[in-house]
Amino acid sequence: MGAGIAQVAATAGHQVLIFDNNTAALDKARSGLDSTLKKLVEKGKLAEQSAAEIAGRTKYVSSLADFKDCGLVIEAIVEDLGVKQQVFAELEGIVAETCILASNTSSLSIASIGSACKKAERVIGIHFFNPAPLMPLVEIIPAILTAEQVTKASKELVDQWGKVTVLTKDTPGFIVNRVARSFYGESIRIYEEGIADFATIDWAMRSVGGFKMGPFELMDFIGNDINYKVTESVWTQFFYEPRFKPSLTQKRLYEAKLFGRKTGRGYYNYAEGAVMPKPVEVEELGKAIFYRVISMLINEAVDSLHLGLATPKDLDLAMTKGVNYPKGLLKWADEIGLQIVLNILSGLYEEYQEDRYRPSVLLKRMAKEGKTFY
């Protein structure tokens, strides 16, 4: 991830340093960038001269002390708060007072990371999506102490790199990893209740919803280790909010190390000769699955707006550019009809009597008043 971010910055014309305290990881970053640039040249997407210049602007270092003249440092290490705090505290003693210290964390508190620094006002979240050179979205996350000028400078810089930036509050999961929990969680719940199998749920979300990948395909692609840990992190940081509760199905796959494509098996078996299951392609079933999942996703997006997480535009941009949803969820809500979405959620809440299905107060208000988001 760090090497991908470095590629983006070097392509934009910056002198970039890549640090890792593991020599093998540093060598892997170097060979990975060389291989990527070579492929881009072969495909005609990059001139040889440009590739050479990008490589020339990228240096590989084995000491944090080499960052002393940097204007921006982006950390992309293991998702461990203690380790991140240790690195930020050390960095602060090396770089200039004007240097911005940023974290690429996907779910940890920026305020907690910044608390390790004497000047927490220069700490911010700059969250890229993997692979960083290809994915357009970057979440900009100022913490409670982040200086306004640091937020402004960070956003303007990443905009100049050709990325689509969205501004979001420092809350667990930020926009994408918070709102997207229902795509996975409610789909697993549907499976656990015996309503449909993995293949049928994936088919429903692709054929009815227009998603490029179904939830189980996508979890296997991302990695069930990563997906489960993000779900667990968001759930615990939200004080065990029922909407984000992980499932035992997901936990058991994680415990068995069935991480998906990278291990050869996850929700599906990717071994050579394995036969992929066929979906039950019944239109009525497909629509029922889709409307249940999309209503949960919309409810989370609406609640995020209600709590001031981001603007309607940024909430929708985040989901279309960050996880490639066919439409922004607030726009989708308008198209389906807020009252219809509310009716689905209210029916689920009445049936299950679980807080995971409680409709957002903003959704209820807007449906009652006949309002739309756009």
C-alpha positions as CSV (number, residue, x, y, z in Angstrom):
1,M,0.0,0.0,0.0
2,G,2.8,2.4,0.9
3,A,4.6,1.7,-2.3
4,G,1.4,2.4,-4.3
5,I,0.9,5.8,-2.5
6,A,4.6,6.6,-3.2
7,Q,4.0,5.8,-6.9
8,V,1.1,8.3,-7.0
9,A,3.2,11.0,-5.4
10,A,6.2,10.4,-7.6
11,T,4.0,10.3,-10.8
12,A,2.8,13.8,-9.7
13,G,6.4,15.0,-9.7
14,H,7.4,14.8,-6.1
15,Q,10.6,13.5,-4.7
16,V,9.5,10.5,-2.6
17,L,11.2,8.3,0.1
18,I,9.9,4.8,0.9
19,F,10.9,3.5,4.3
20,D,10.5,0.1,5.8
21,N,12.5,-1.4,8.7
22,N,12.2,-4.8,6.9
23,T,14.8,-5.1,4.2
24,A,12.9,-7.8,2.3
25,A,9.7,-5.6,2.3
26,L,11.7,-2.7,1.0
27,D,13.2,-4.8,-1.8
28,K,9.7,-6.0,-2.6
29,A,8.5,-2.4,-2.9
30,R,11.4,-1.6,-5.2
31,S,10.9,-4.6,-7.5
32,G,7.1,-4.0,-7.4
33,L,7.4,-0.4,-8.6
34,D,9.9,-1.4,-11.3
35,S,7.6,-4.1,-12.5
36,T,4.5,-1.8,-12.5
37,L,6.3,0.9,-14.5
38,K,7.6,-1.6,-17.0
39,K,4.1,-3.0,-17.6
40,L,2.7,0.6,-18.0
41,V,5.4,1.3,-20.7
42,E,4.7,-2.0,-22.4
43,K,1.0,-1.3,-22.6
44,G,1.7,2.2,-24.0
45,K,0.2,4.0,-20.9
46,L,3.5,5.6,-19.9
47,A,6.5,6.8,-21.9
48,E,9.9,5.2,-21.1
49,Q,11.3,8.6,-20.2
50,S,8.4,9.3,-17.8
51,A,8.8,5.8,-16.2
52,A,12.5,6.5,-15.7
53,E,11.8,9.9,-14.1
54,I,9.3,8.4,-11.7
55,A,11.8,5.7,-10.7
56,G,14.5,8.4,-10.3
57,R,12.3,10.5,-8.0
58,T,11.7,7.4,-5.7
59,K,14.4,6.5,-3.1
60,Y,14.3,3.6,-0.7
61,V,15.6,4.3,2.8
62,S,16.1,2.2,5.9
63,S,16.1,4.9,8.6
64,L,13.3,7.3,9.7
65,A,16.0,10.0,10.1
66,D,16.0,10.2,6.3
67,F,12.6,11.9,6.5
68,K,14.0,15.1,8.1
69,D,13.5,17.3,5.0
70,C,10.0,15.9,4.1
71,G,7.0,18.2,3.9
72,L,4.5,15.3,4.2
73,V,4.9,11.8,5.6
74,I,2.1,9.2,5.0
75,E,2.2,6.2,7.3
76,A,0.8,2.9,5.9
77,I,2.0,0.3,8.4
78,V,0.2,-2.4,10.4
79,E,-3.3,-1.5,11.8
80,D,-2.0,-1.4,15.4
81,L,-2.6,1.8,17.4
82,G,0.4,1.3,19.7
83,V,2.8,0.8,16.8
84,K,1.4,3.8,14.9
85,Q,1.7,6.0,18.0
86,Q,5.3,4.9,18.5
87,V,6.2,5.8,14.9
88,F,4.4,9.2,14.9
89,A,6.1,10.1,18.2
90,E,9.5,9.2,16.7
91,L,8.8,11.0,13.4
92,E,7.9,14.2,15.3
93,G,11.4,14.4,16.6
94,I,12.9,14.1,13.2
95,V,10.8,16.2,10.7
96,A,10.4,20.0,10.6
97,E,7.5,21.7,12.6
98,T,5.7,22.4,9.3
99,C,5.7,18.8,8.1
100,I,2.3,17.2,7.9
101,L,2.0,13.7,9.5
102,A,-0.7,11.6,7.9
103,S,-2.0,8.1,8.5
104,N,-3.5,5.8,5.8
105,T,-5.4,3.9,8.5
106,S,-8.7,2.5,7.3
107,S,-10.5,2.3,10.7
108,L,-8.4,3.6,13.6
109,S,-8.9,6.9,15.3
110,I,-6.8,9.8,13.9
111,A,-7.2,11.6,17.3
112,S,-5.7,8.6,19.1
113,I,-2.8,8.4,16.6
114,G,-2.2,12.2,17.0
115,S,-2.3,12.0,20.8
116,A,1.3,10.5,20.6
117,C,2.5,13.9,19.2
118,K,3.3,17.1,20.9
119,K,1.8,19.0,17.9
120,A,-1.4,16.9,17.3
121,E,-2.7,19.8,15.1
122,R,-0.4,18.6,12.2
123,V,-1.8,15.0,12.3
124,I,-4.5,14.0,9.7
125,G,-5.9,10.9,8.0
126,I,-5.3,10.5,4.3
127,H,-6.9,7.2,3.5
128,F,-6.2,5.7,0.0
129,F,-7.9,2.6,-1.4
130,N,-6.1,-0.4,-2.7
131,P,-4.5,-0.4,-5.3
132,A,-3.7,3.3,-4.6
133,P,-2.5,4.1,-8.2
134,L,-5.8,2.9,-9.7
135,M,-8.5,3.6,-7.1
136,P,-9.6,7.3,-7.5
137,L,-11.0,7.9,-4.0
138,V,-9.1,9.3,-1.0
139,E,-10.8,10.1,2.3
140,I,-9.4,13.2,4.1
141,I,-9.9,12.9,7.8
142,P,-9.1,15.8,10.2
143,A,-9.1,14.8,13.9
144,I,-10.5,17.0,16.6
145,L,-7.2,18.9,17.0
146,T,-6.1,19.0,13.3
147,A,-5.4,22.5,12.1
148,E,-7.7,23.8,9.4
149,Q,-4.7,24.8,7.3
150,V,-3.4,21.2,7.5
151,T,-6.8,19.9,6.3
152,K,-6.9,22.4,3.4
153,A,-3.3,21.8,2.3
154,S,-3.7,18.0,2.4
155,K,-6.9,18.0,0.4
156,E,-5.5,20.4,-2.2
157,L,-2.3,18.4,-2.6
158,V,-4.2,15.0,-3.1
159,D,-6.6,16.8,-5.5
160,Q,-3.5,17.9,-7.5
161,W,-2.5,14.2,-7.7
162,G,-5.7,13.6,-9.7
163,K,-7.6,11.8,-6.9
164,V,-11.2,12.3,-5.9
165,T,-11.1,13.5,-2.3
166,V,-14.0,13.5,0.2
167,L,-13.9,15.1,3.6
168,T,-15.1,13.1,6.5
169,K,-15.3,13.2,10.3
170,D,-12.9,11.1,12.4
171,T,-15.4,8.3,13.2
172,P,-14.8,4.5,13.1
173,G,-14.5,3.3,9.5
174,F,-14.8,6.9,8.2
175,I,-17.3,6.9,5.2
176,V,-16.6,3.8,3.1
177,N,-15.7,1.2,5.7
178,R,-18.6,2.3,7.9
179,V,-21.4,2.5,5.3
180,A,-20.3,-0.7,3.5
181,R,-20.6,-2.9,6.5
182,S,-24.2,-3.7,5.7
183,F,-23.3,-4.9,2.2
184,Y,-21.4,-7.8,3.8
185,G,-23.2,-8.1,7.2
186,E,-26.8,-8.3,6.0
187,S,-25.8,-10.6,3.1
188,I,-24.2,-13.0,5.6
189,R,-27.4,-12.7,7.8
190,I,-29.6,-13.7,4.8
191,Y,-27.3,-16.7,4.3
192,E,-27.3,-17.7,7.9
193,E,-31.1,-17.6,8.0
194,G,-31.2,-20.1,5.1
195,I,-32.9,-17.7,2.7
196,A,-30.3,-18.1,0.0
197,D,-26.7,-19.4,-0.5
198,F,-23.6,-17.4,-1.4
199,A,-24.0,-17.8,-5.1
200,T,-27.6,-16.7,-5.1
201,I,-27.0,-13.7,-3.0
202,D,-24.1,-12.6,-5.2
203,W,-26.3,-13.2,-8.3
204,A,-29.1,-11.1,-6.8
205,M,-26.8,-8.1,-6.0
206,R,-25.2,-8.3,-9.5
207,S,-28.3,-8.9,-11.6
208,V,-30.9,-6.8,-9.7
209,G,-28.7,-4.2,-8.1
210,G,-26.1,-3.8,-10.8
211,F,-23.1,-4.3,-8.5
212,K,-20.0,-5.5,-10.3
213,M,-19.3,-8.1,-7.6
214,G,-21.6,-9.7,-5.1
215,P,-20.7,-9.5,-1.4
216,F,-19.2,-12.9,-1.0
217,E,-17.1,-12.6,-4.2
218,L,-15.9,-9.2,-3.0
219,M,-15.0,-10.5,0.6
220,D,-13.0,-13.3,-1.0
221,F,-11.3,-10.8,-3.3
222,I,-10.5,-8.3,-0.5
223,G,-9.5,-11.0,2.0
224,N,-11.7,-12.3,4.8
225,D,-9.0,-11.6,7.3
226,I,-9.0,-7.9,6.4
227,N,-12.8,-7.7,6.0
228,Y,-13.5,-9.4,9.4
229,K,-10.9,-7.3,11.3
230,V,-12.4,-4.0,9.9
231,T,-15.9,-5.2,10.8
232,E,-14.7,-6.0,14.3
233,S,-12.9,-2.7,14.7
234,V,-15.8,-0.6,13.6
235,W,-18.2,-2.6,15.8
236,T,-16.1,-2.2,19.0
237,Q,-15.2,1.4,18.3
238,F,-18.9,2.2,18.0
239,F,-19.4,0.8,21.5
240,Y,-20.9,-2.5,20.1
241,E,-23.5,-0.9,18.0
242,P,-25.8,-3.7,16.7
243,R,-25.8,-2.4,13.1
244,F,-22.1,-3.3,12.8
245,K,-22.1,-6.6,14.7
246,P,-19.8,-9.2,13.1
247,S,-21.2,-12.7,12.3
248,L,-20.0,-16.1,13.5
249,T,-19.9,-17.2,9.9
250,Q,-17.3,-14.6,9.1
251,K,-15.4,-15.2,12.3
252,R,-15.2,-19.0,11.7
253,L,-13.7,-18.4,8.2
254,Y,-11.2,-16.0,9.8
255,E,-10.2,-18.5,12.4
256,A,-9.8,-21.3,9.8
257,K,-7.6,-19.0,7.8
258,L,-10.0,-19.3,4.8
259,F,-9.2,-15.8,3.6
260,G,-10.5,-16.1,0.1
261,R,-8.6,-16.0,-3.2
262,K,-5.2,-15.5,-1.6
263,T,-5.5,-18.7,0.3
264,G,-7.4,-20.7,-2.4
265,R,-10.6,-20.9,-0.4
266,G,-13.0,-18.6,1.4
267,Y,-16.8,-18.5,0.8
268,Y,-15.9,-20.2,-2.5
269,N,-13.3,-22.8,-3.4
270,Y,-10.7,-21.5,-5.8
271,A,-8.7,-24.8,-6.1
272,E,-7.9,-26.0,-9.5
273,G,-10.8,-28.2,-10.8
274,A,-13.2,-26.9,-8.1
275,V,-16.8,-26.3,-9.5
276,M,-18.3,-23.0,-8.6
277,P,-21.9,-23.3,-7.2
278,K,-24.8,-22.2,-9.4
279,P,-27.2,-19.6,-8.1
280,V,-31.0,-20.1,-7.8
281,E,-32.1,-17.5,-10.4
282,V,-35.6,-16.7,-9.2
283,E,-36.6,-13.1,-9.8
284,E,-38.8,-12.7,-6.8
285,L,-36.1,-14.0,-4.5
286,G,-33.4,-11.9,-6.1
287,K,-35.5,-8.7,-5.6
288,A,-36.2,-9.6,-2.0
289,I,-32.5,-10.0,-1.3
290,F,-31.5,-6.9,-3.1
291,Y,-34.1,-4.6,-1.4
292,R,-33.2,-5.9,2.0
293,V,-29.5,-5.2,1.6
294,I,-29.8,-1.9,-0.2
295,S,-32.3,-0.6,2.4
296,M,-29.7,-1.4,5.1
297,L,-27.0,0.4,3.1
298,I,-29.2,3.4,2.5
299,N,-30.1,3.6,6.2
300,E,-26.4,3.8,7.2
301,A,-25.7,6.4,4.6
302,V,-28.7,8.5,5.8
303,D,-27.7,8.1,9.4
304,S,-24.1,9.2,8.5
305,L,-25.6,12.3,6.9
306,H,-27.8,12.9,10.0
307,L,-24.7,12.8,12.3
308,G,-22.8,15.2,10.1
309,L,-20.2,12.7,8.9
310,A,-20.0,14.2,5.4
311,T,-22.0,16.1,2.9
312,P,-24.5,14.3,0.6
313,K,-22.2,14.8,-2.3
314,D,-19.2,13.3,-0.5
315,L,-21.2,10.4,0.9
316,D,-22.3,9.4,-2.5
317,L,-18.9,10.1,-4.1
318,A,-17.2,7.9,-1.5
319,M,-19.3,4.8,-2.4
320,T,-19.2,5.2,-6.1
321,K,-15.4,6.0,-6.3
322,G,-14.2,4.1,-3.3
323,V,-16.1,0.7,-3.7
324,N,-17.5,1.1,-7.2
325,Y,-21.2,1.1,-6.3
326,P,-23.4,1.6,-9.3
327,K,-25.0,4.7,-7.7
328,G,-24.6,6.9,-4.7
329,L,-26.8,5.5,-1.9
330,L,-28.6,8.8,-1.2
331,K,-29.4,9.2,-4.9
332,W,-30.5,5.5,-4.9
333,A,-32.8,6.3,-2.0
334,D,-34.5,9.0,-4.0
335,E,-35.0,6.7,-6.9
336,I,-36.4,3.8,-4.9
337,G,-38.4,6.2,-2.7
338,L,-37.7,7.0,0.9
339,Q,-41.1,5.7,2.1
340,I,-40.4,2.4,0.4
341,V,-37.0,2.1,2.1
342,L,-38.6,3.1,5.4
343,N,-41.3,0.5,5.0
344,I,-38.8,-2.3,4.4
345,L,-36.7,-1.3,7.4
346,S,-39.8,-0.9,9.6
347,G,-41.0,-4.3,8.6
348,L,-37.6,-5.9,9.5
349,Y,-37.5,-4.1,12.8
350,E,-41.0,-5.2,13.7
351,E,-40.3,-8.8,12.7
352,Y,-36.9,-9.1,14.4
353,Q,-37.1,-6.6,17.2
354,E,-33.4,-6.0,16.7
355,D,-31.7,-2.5,16.8
356,R,-29.7,-3.4,13.7
357,Y,-32.9,-2.7,11.7
358,R,-34.0,0.6,13.4
359,P,-34.6,3.2,10.7
360,S,-32.5,6.4,10.9
361,V,-34.5,9.3,12.4
362,L,-33.6,11.4,9.4
363,L,-35.0,8.8,7.1
364,K,-38.3,8.8,9.1
365,R,-38.5,12.6,9.1
366,M,-37.8,13.0,5.4
367,A,-40.2,10.2,4.4
368,K,-42.9,11.8,6.5
369,E,-42.3,15.2,4.9
370,G,-42.0,13.8,1.4
371,K,-38.5,15.2,1.0
372,T,-35.7,13.9,-1.2
373,F,-31.9,14.2,-1.0
374,Y,-31.5,15.8,-4.4
